[in-house]
Amino acid sequence: MPWCRSRLILPLVVAFVVACDRRGPVEPALDLRAANAPGSTLNAPSNLTALVVSMSRIDLSWQDNSSNENGFEVQRSTTGPSGAFSLRASLPVNTTAFSDSGLTASTQYCYKVRAYQTKGPKTYFSPFSAVVCAATPSPPPPPQPGAPSSVSAALVPGITVRVVWADNSTNEDGFRLERSADQVTWATVATLGPSSDTSVSFTDDTWTIEQQACYRVFAFNGAGDSPAAAACTAPLLGPTSLTLIDGGLAWIDNSSIEDGYEVWVRFGPYCSVQPVALLAVLPADATSAPTYWYSDCPVVSYLVAATKDGAYSDWAEVAVP
């Protein structure tokens, strides 16, 4: 008859294991096994939420459902809930919140969390929580740019139009220039980039007729357009190269549609009469005029303009030395 021994197994399960040996009796042996070896079950975190705090921060919170974890792992994906996740943070035991900062605006971030437990060289993990996603908001648009000002538009012999304006903005993405022949229907003639100068100019070489053209200028950026600033050219080309010659004035006649010229005189600031006065009315194609004046007021300069049906070209002016 074989000899047998019994073994007691503790602490969670108490059992006697009977071992037999035909050679003779053996002593009872006690066997203790750790209840959590090789690793206890870890419950997954639950109720994971993601709160968007700003363009660069999302706050996470969850419920800790384990009492035996050593910490938590937060994993993150920027390629959607089914995309690739990578470790974002390892957090200590009993943690239930995490702030993810340094994020990019207008981007979706997805998260999942799991508990972990370390035993010796081994680490055991709970299942992941459900995935939650949140998107950071877009940055607010910049302030609307300041409106251009001091717009001028001049017909230039050739024929082209030179448009000049003051740049009153420091945050424009550029300028849009529109043109109209009747100030009702407008069409874009140019879009320019931003300027670092206080004065901006543009030459419109697509306007090739001697008649009035009107222009309006907008500064624009991500917030939209600034109010417009506008100016119109004269309806005909004015004289250029106005000079003083012996006994009179001379200039170049650039217009092909004028019906005459007017010559005016400008007086000094302490004159008792009006600051300017008409000196002469001349026929079309005139290119010179005498410079007489019978007043005690000093003459500062002379001005000449072409005329057409009561309208004036841009003025040419020459100073008196």
C-alpha positions as a printed Julia matrix, in Angstrom:
321×3 Matrix{Float64}:
   0.0     0.0     0.0
   1.49    3.45   -0.97
   2.3     6.03    1.66
   0.69    9.49    1.07
   1.14   13.1     2.21
  -1.24   16.08    2.11
  -0.5    19.71    1.07
  -2.42   22.77    2.32
  -2.87   25.64   -0.22
  -3.46   29.17    1.16
  -4.63   31.9     1.41
  -7.63   32.21   -0.94
  -8.19   28.55   -1.65
  -7.73   26.04    1.11
  -7.18   22.55   -0.19
  -5.33   19.43    0.7
  -3.31   17.85   -2.05
  -2.59   14.21   -1.45
   0.74   12.9    -2.62
   1.49    9.22   -2.5
   4.74    7.33   -2.4
   4.93    3.52   -2.46
   8.25    3.53   -0.61
   6.97    4.91    2.69
   5.14    7.71    4.48
   5.86   11.41    3.65
   5.22   14.42    5.86
   2.38   16.88    5.07
   3.63   20.03    3.14
   2.07   23.57    3.19
   1.96   25.48   -0.23
   1.2    29.25   -0.15
   0.29   30.93   -3.49
  -0.15   34.75   -3.9
  -3.67   35.6    -4.91
  -2.54   38.3    -7.35
   0.32   36.44   -9.0
   1.25   36.79  -11.77
  -1.0    39.94  -11.91
  -4.33   40.99  -10.5
  -7.17   42.08  -12.74
  -7.18   45.87  -13.4
 -10.46   47.52  -14.19
 -10.55   49.92  -17.12
 -11.1    53.62  -16.39
 -14.51   54.9   -17.42
 -16.39   58.14  -18.13
 -13.43   59.68  -19.97
 -14.27   63.25  -21.01
 -12.32   65.85  -22.98
 -12.96   69.55  -22.35
 -11.57   72.11  -24.79
 -10.14   74.95  -22.73
  -8.37   76.98  -25.43
  -6.77   76.75  -28.85
  -3.79   75.01  -27.24
  -5.24   73.02  -24.31
  -7.66   70.14  -23.69
  -8.46   68.91  -20.18
  -9.19   65.2   -19.62
 -10.96   63.56  -16.68
 -12.01   59.98  -15.95
 -13.24   57.64  -13.26
 -10.68   55.4   -11.52
 -12.23   51.95  -11.21
  -9.21   50.12   -9.78
  -7.78   49.98   -6.28
  -4.56   48.22   -7.15
  -3.05   50.26  -10.03
   0.37   51.87   -9.91
  -0.68   54.59  -12.34
  -2.34   55.47  -15.64
  -1.3    55.89  -19.24
  -2.86   58.54  -21.48
  -2.56   57.83  -25.19
  -3.37   60.3   -27.95
  -4.12   60.24  -31.67
  -4.18   63.09  -34.2
  -5.49   60.83  -36.96
  -8.95   60.15  -35.61
 -10.42   57.6   -33.19
  -9.29   54.65  -35.32
  -5.88   56.14  -36.11
  -2.5    55.47  -34.53
  -2.24   56.27  -30.81
   0.98   57.06  -28.97
   1.81   57.54  -25.32
   1.12   61.11  -24.2
   1.65   60.8   -20.43
   2.31   58.33  -17.62
   0.56   59.44  -14.46
   0.76   58.34  -10.79
  -1.69   56.19   -8.86
  -5.19   57.56   -8.21
  -4.9    60.23  -10.95
  -8.23   61.14  -12.54
  -7.36   64.2   -14.65
  -4.77   65.43  -17.12
  -4.26   68.74  -18.99
  -2.86   68.34  -22.48
  -1.26   71.64  -23.5
   0.86   72.98  -26.34
  -1.72   71.85  -28.88
  -2.27   73.17  -32.39
  -5.36   75.22  -33.21
  -8.02   73.76  -35.53
  -6.9    70.18  -34.82
  -8.8    67.11  -33.61
  -7.23   65.13  -30.76
  -8.47   61.7   -29.62
  -7.63   60.11  -26.27
  -7.87   56.81  -24.4
  -6.69   55.91  -20.89
  -5.72   52.67  -19.17
  -4.5    51.69  -15.71
  -1.24   49.82  -15.21
   0.35   47.75  -12.47
   4.03   46.89  -12.13
   5.23   43.67  -10.45
   8.94   43.19  -10.59
  10.08   43.36  -14.18
   6.54   42.94  -15.51
   3.84   45.53  -16.17
   0.17   44.63  -16.42
  -2.48   46.84  -18.09
  -6.22   47.24  -17.85
  -8.34   47.49  -20.97
  -8.5    50.99  -22.44
 -11.32   53.35  -21.69
 -13.63   54.36  -24.49
 -12.02   56.8   -26.93
 -13.07   60.44  -26.77
 -12.19   63.15  -29.3
 -12.2    66.94  -29.16
 -11.06   69.63  -31.6
  -9.23   72.79  -30.67
 -10.87   75.94  -32.05
  -9.54   78.05  -34.88
  -7.67   81.2   -33.91
  -9.78   84.36  -34.0
  -9.41   86.45  -37.14
  -7.11   89.44  -36.95
  -8.64   92.88  -36.48
  -9.98   94.44  -39.64
  -7.27   96.5   -41.34
  -7.39  100.27  -41.32
  -8.83  101.91  -44.4
  -6.47  103.51  -46.92
  -6.69  107.31  -47.24
  -5.46  110.22  -49.34
  -6.22  108.39  -52.59
  -5.31  110.23  -55.78
  -5.69  109.14  -59.4
  -4.08  110.97  -62.29
  -4.19  110.48  -66.03
  -0.63  110.22  -67.28
   0.39  110.97  -70.86
   0.72  107.73  -72.61
  -2.16  107.02  -71.55
  -2.08  105.32  -68.14
  -3.42  106.12  -64.69
  -1.26  106.44  -61.59
  -3.1   105.72  -58.34
  -1.49  106.6   -54.99
  -2.82  106.07  -51.46
  -1.72  106.13  -47.83
  -1.39  102.78  -46.05
  -2.94  103.14  -42.6
  -2.8    99.48  -41.59
  -0.11   97.29  -40.09
  -1.96   93.98  -40.44
  -3.23   93.9   -44.01
  -2.69   90.86  -46.2
  -2.85   93.11  -49.22
  -4.84   95.68  -51.18
  -7.56   95.35  -53.79
  -7.94   98.09  -56.39
 -11.22   98.47  -58.27
 -12.09  100.75  -61.19
 -15.3   102.22  -62.56
 -16.18  104.54  -65.42
 -19.52  105.51  -63.86
 -19.0   104.91  -60.09
 -21.78  102.32  -60.24
 -20.22   99.23  -61.78
 -16.83   98.32  -60.33
 -14.28   95.76  -61.47
 -11.07   94.62  -59.83
  -8.0    95.76  -61.75
  -5.28   94.7   -59.3
  -4.63   92.8   -56.07
  -1.42   93.83  -54.34
   0.47   92.3   -51.46
   1.02   93.98  -48.09
   3.16   97.09  -47.91
   5.71   98.19  -45.35
   5.62  101.75  -46.69
   3.22  104.47  -45.67
   2.52  105.33  -49.31
   1.51  102.81  -51.99
   1.17  103.4   -55.72
  -0.09  101.48  -58.73
   0.02  102.26  -62.44
  -3.02  101.11  -64.39
  -1.88  100.6   -67.97
  -5.17   99.01  -69.01
  -6.98  102.38  -69.08
  -6.03  103.81  -72.46
  -8.68  106.42  -73.2
  -8.71  110.1   -72.32
 -11.71  110.2   -70.06
 -12.42  110.02  -66.35
 -11.77  106.79  -64.44
 -12.6   106.28  -60.77
 -10.74  104.0   -58.39
 -11.42  102.65  -54.93
  -8.91  100.89  -52.7
  -9.54   98.31  -49.96
  -7.08   96.84  -47.48
  -7.95   93.24  -46.61
  -6.97   90.41  -44.26
  -8.62   87.37  -42.69
 -11.21   89.59  -41.02
 -12.4    90.95  -44.37
 -12.16   94.25  -46.18
 -11.51   97.67  -44.74
 -13.78  100.53  -45.76
 -12.89  101.77  -49.22
 -11.17  105.02  -50.13
 -11.82  106.4   -53.61
 -10.7   109.04  -56.09
 -11.34  109.86  -59.73
  -9.03  111.09  -62.42
  -9.62  114.32  -64.26
 -11.62  113.81  -67.48
  -8.74  114.88  -69.68
  -4.95  115.02  -69.71
  -3.35  118.05  -68.16
  -0.3   120.06  -69.23
   3.18  118.98  -68.13
   6.64  120.53  -68.01
   5.29  123.95  -67.01
   8.22  126.38  -66.89
   8.89  130.11  -66.55
  10.39  131.71  -69.66
  11.24  135.3   -70.45
   8.01  137.21  -70.12
   5.74  134.27  -69.67
   4.99  130.55  -69.23
   5.43  127.51  -71.47
   4.08  123.93  -71.18
   3.44  120.75  -73.12
  -0.11  120.21  -74.37
  -0.94  116.52  -73.75
  -4.68  116.52  -74.39
  -6.4   115.77  -77.66
  -9.89  116.72  -76.44
  -9.47  120.02  -74.57
 -11.44  123.09  -75.59
  -9.07  125.55  -73.89
  -6.63  126.4   -71.11
  -6.81  128.52  -68.02
  -3.87  130.25  -66.35
  -4.13  131.22  -62.69
  -1.83  133.03  -60.31
  -1.23  132.27  -56.62
  -0.39  135.13  -54.23
   1.64  135.21  -51.06
   0.05  134.59  -47.64
  -0.08  138.26  -46.6
  -1.89  139.55  -49.68
  -5.1   141.48  -49.04
  -6.85  139.99  -52.1
  -7.95  136.42  -52.71
  -5.19  133.78  -52.62
  -5.59  132.86  -56.33
  -6.9   134.69  -59.36
  -7.58  133.92  -63.01
  -4.89  135.36  -65.22
  -5.84  134.14  -68.72
  -8.26  131.96  -70.71
  -6.65  130.48  -73.82
  -7.88  128.43  -76.78
  -7.28  124.73  -77.35
  -3.75  123.64  -78.2
  -2.19  126.62  -76.4
   1.29  125.99  -75.05
   2.32  129.41  -73.63
   0.98  132.52  -71.89
   2.31  135.88  -70.69
   2.9   136.41  -66.97
   1.76  139.96  -66.24
   0.02  141.09  -63.09
  -0.75  144.63  -61.89
  -1.08  144.07  -58.17
   1.08  144.95  -55.24
   0.7   141.33  -53.97
   3.74  139.12  -54.51
   3.17  136.17  -56.86
   4.14  132.79  -55.41
   3.37  130.51  -58.37
   1.46  130.06  -61.63
  -1.02  127.27  -62.38
  -2.23  125.96  -65.75
  -5.0   123.44  -66.56
  -6.71  122.19  -69.7
 -10.5   122.5   -69.8
 -13.31  120.55  -71.44
 -16.99  121.48  -71.14
 -16.34  123.27  -67.87
 -14.26  120.44  -66.39
 -10.59  120.74  -65.56
  -7.55  118.55  -66.04
  -5.02  118.12  -63.27
  -3.19  121.33  -62.6
   0.43  122.03  -63.43
   2.16  124.52  -61.12
   5.49  126.32  -61.25
   6.91  128.38  -58.4
   8.23  131.89  -58.84
  11.82  132.13  -57.61
